[in-house]
Amino acid sequence: MKDNEIEKKIYNHIIFITKKNNKKLGVKSQLIGNLLDSMKLVELCVLLEDLATELNFEFDWQSEKAMSKMNSVFKSAETISKEFIKQYKNKK
């Protein structure tokens, strides 16, 4: 699967979870502390795990980097997409 297809799927998952249309959600929109509460964050993680399973790899959202508030990969749709794609490419 191409990077832009993965980005689109992740973006669509975020739209689905936050119930925002794509006009209100930009790739740099803040997720943590804005659009995602703890329950929605877990829901996103489950959807990302499912997508990773489709792509035959294991997405590690529990890493130290992901859990760090300062460097959170869940900061925006862009940061989570980049981390997901990076892990996808490293696990191929």
N, C-alpha and C positions, 0 to 999 in steps of 0.2 A: 504494500500500500504506500502511496506517495505521501510525503510530508504534509502537503496542503490538504489532502483527504483526511488525514489524522487530525489536523488542526480543526477542520470543519466539524468533524464528529465530536471533538471535545467541546468546541464552542456551542454546538447544538445541545450537548448534554447540560452545559451550564445554563443555557437559555431554558431548557426544560425544567431543571431543578429550581431555578430562581423565578420562573414564570415571567421573565422579561423578554420582550421582543428584541430583535437584533438592532433596532434603532436606539434602544436604551442601554444596550450592553456593548461596550467597545472592547477591543483586545486588551486595552490597558486599564479597564475598569477594575477598581479594587474589589476583590472578592472577600477576603478575610476582614471581618469587622464592618462589612458593608452589605454585600449581597448574600454571603454565606454564614449562617449561624452553625453551631456545632453539628446539628442534625443534618443540615444540607451538605456540610463538608463531608460527613461520613457517606451520605448518599452519592456524592460525586466520586469519592474514593472507590466505592463499590462499582459504579459505572465504569471507572477507569480500569479497575481490575478485570471487569468483563471484556472491555475492549482489548486489553492486553492478552487475555486468554484467546480471543479471536485471532490475534496476531502472533500467537504461540510464544509468548514470553510472560514473565512475571514482573508486574509493575511494583516497585518498592516505594510506597508512599510513607513508610514508617521510618525512613532514614533520618539521621540527625539533621541533615540539611532541610528536609521537608518539614520537620517539626520545629525548627528554629524560627522564632517570630521575626527576627531581623532579616533573614535570608530566605523566607518561606517561598517555596515553589508554588504555593497556592495564593500568591499575592494577586495575580491577575490571570486572565485566560491565556495571555501570551506566555507568562512564566511557567504555567502548568503544562502547556502544550510543548514548550521547548524541552522541559525535563522529561516528559513522556517520550518524545521523539528521540531524545538522547539515550534513554534507557532502551528503547526499541532497537536502535541502531547498534548499541553495545551488546545486546543479547542475541542478535541474529546469528 
